[in-house]
């Protein structure tokens, strides 16, 4: 892999049920051209971890910080984070606690969460984990546009249930410095225009977007999993973002 010393590290974090493997096609495109791009699996989403169902958002945030340390990310060498979908909760915690570690955040069909947010507040305590639902149910919650039968079969085969404690934990944020990090929203299943309108209207899912100091909005029309439906286009977009952040 060709890389210059000035190239920022790009860390990819996938959403619910997914591990580092979800980014394979995007990384193939990116790493052929230079940026130092790696993906991680959040604690709780490693199928080989016998304690995965006990993991909290704090555990996941600690996992992200551990990976950043392993990669040599620091205030002097900040990273670019690419966070997809439900990775927004643990990464919002990390961004709040250590904003100095990041040069830019790229949210892929996602966005920062507001303090007090809980993904599944009504999930009973006795539920240890939340498996990937049937696709006819999932498709009512998020767009499956652009995903072939083969991709869906791979998704089903490799998906790992979400740990219940992480889904029930509120996100507590205290440092407004998180809002000063340059941010790019990659809008796929919802257009950038719609996202801006919802943010300005105070919609709880997008209210935090309205508080960002430096925001770029880019449309990449497809379903909720663009790393599979448009991996090359997503890689080119992230490469451009990384180049502008050098």
KOLLUM-336321 format. One record per residue (C-alpha): residue in three letters; z, y, x. Coordinates in steps of 0.25 Angstrom, whole numbers, plus 2048, in hexadecimal, padded with zeros to 3 digits. Example, Ala and Ser with C-alpha at 12.3 -4.5 7.8 and 13.67 -1.06 7.14 Angstrom:
ALA81F7EE831 SER81D7FC837 
***
This chain:
UNK800800800 UNK7FC80E806 UNK807818805 UNK80A82580B UNK81882980E UNK817835804 UNK81482C7F9 UNK81F82B7EE UNK82581E7EA UNK82181B7DC UNK82A8117D4 UNK82680B7C7 UNK82F8067BD UNK82A7FF7B0 UNK8307FF7A2 UNK8377F579A UNK8357E679C UNK82D7E97A9 UNK82F7E87B8 UNK8287ED7C4 UNK81C7E37C1 UNK8187EC7B6 UNK8127F67C0 UNK80A7EC7C8 UNK7FC7F17C4 UNK8008007C6 UNK8067FD7D4 UNK7F97F67D8 UNK7F18027D5 UNK7FB80C7DB UNK7FF8057E8 UNK7F08037EC UNK7EF8127ED UNK7FC8167F4 UNK80881A7ED UNK8158127EF UNK81780C7E2 UNK8218017DE UNK8267FC7D1 UNK8347F77CE UNK83B7EE7C3 UNK8477F47BC UNK8547EC7BC UNK8557E47B0 UNK8467E17B0 UNK8457D77BB UNK8437C97B5 UNK84A7C27C0 UNK8577CA7BF UNK8627C27B7 UNK86A7CF7B4 UNK85E7D77AF UNK8637D87A1 UNK86F7DF7A5 UNK8687EB7AC UNK86B7F97A7 UNK8638067A9 UNK86C8097B4 UNK8697FC7BB UNK85A8007BA UNK85C80E7BF UNK8638087CB UNK8587FE7CD UNK84E80A7CD UNK8578127D8 UNK8578057E0 UNK8488047E0 UNK8478127E4 UNK8508117EF UNK8498047F4 UNK83C80C7F4 UNK8428187FC UNK8428227F1 UNK84A82E7F4 UNK84B83D7F1 UNK84283F7FD UNK8398347F9 UNK8398347E9 UNK83182A7E1 UNK82882B7D5 UNK82D8227CA UNK82381C7BF UNK82C8177B4 UNK8268107A7 UNK82B80F799 UNK83A80A799 UNK83C80C7A8 UNK83F81B7A3 UNK84D8187A0 UNK8528137AE UNK84981C7B5 UNK84E8287AE UNK85C8247B3 UNK8578247C1 UNK8508317C0 UNK85C8387BA UNK8658327C5 UNK85C8347D1 UNK85183E7CE UNK84F8427DD UNK8498347DF UNK83C8377D7 UNK83083F7D9 UNK82983C7CC UNK82B8337C0 UNK82082D7B9 UNK8238287AB UNK81981D7A6 UNK81881E797 UNK827821798 UNK83082D79B UNK83E83279F UNK84982E795 UNK854838790 UNK862836793 UNK86982D788 UNK85C825786 UNK85E816783 UNK85280D782 UNK859803778 UNK866809773 UNK8667FF767 UNK8647F2770 UNK8707E976D UNK87A7E7779 UNK8787D8778 UNK8697DA77B UNK8687D778A UNK8597DA78B UNK84D7DF784 UNK8407D6786 UNK8327DB785 UNK82F7DB776 UNK8237D5770 UNK8167DD772 UNK8147E0764 UNK8227E7764 UNK8207ED772 UNK8137F376D UNK81A7FB762 UNK82380176C UNK819804778 UNK80A804779 UNK8047F777F UNK7F67FD780 UNK7EE7F978C UNK7F67EC78E UNK7EE7DF78E UNK7F37D1789 UNK7F47CD798 UNK7FD7D979B UNK8067D778F UNK8077C9793 UNK80C7CD7A1 UNK8157D779A UNK81C7CC792 UNK81D7C279D UNK8237CC7A7 UNK82C7D579E UNK83B7D57A0 UNK8447D8795 UNK84B7E6796 UNK85A7E5799 UNK8627E978D UNK86C7F2795 UNK8617FB79A UNK85B7FD78C UNK869801786 UNK86E80A791 UNK86C81978F UNK865822799 UNK86F82D79E UNK8688387A6 UNK86F8447AC UNK86684B7B7 UNK85B8547B2 UNK8558537C0 UNK84E8477BA UNK8458507B2 UNK8408587BE UNK83984C7C4 UNK82A84D7C2 UNK8268447B7 UNK81983D7B2 UNK8188377A5 UNK80D82C7A4 UNK80A82C795 UNK80381F790 UNK80781A782 UNK80B82877E UNK803834782 UNK80883F78B UNK806849780 UNK80E841777 UNK81983F781 UNK81A84F783 UNK81B851774 UNK826847772 UNK82D84C77E UNK82D85B779 UNK83185676B UNK83D850771 UNK83A84176E UNK845839775 UNK83C83077D UNK83583C783 UNK83F847783 UNK842846792 UNK834848795 UNK83585778F UNK84085979A UNK8378567A6 UNK8348617B0 UNK82785C7B6 UNK81F8537AD UNK81184D7AD UNK80C8457A2 UNK80083C7A4 UNK7F9833799 UNK7F582579C UNK7F182078E UNK7F581178D UNK800809788 UNK80F80978D UNK80C800799 UNK8018087A1 UNK8058007AE UNK7FD7F47A7 UNK7F37FB79E UNK7EF8067A8 UNK7F58037B6 UNK7EA8097BE UNK7EA8167B6 UNK7FA8167B7 UNK7F98147C6 UNK7EF81F7C8 UNK7F88297C0 UNK8048257C8 UNK7FD8277D5 UNK7F98357D1 UNK8078387CD UNK80C8337DA UNK80283B7E2 UNK8068487DB UNK8148457DF UNK8128437EE 
***
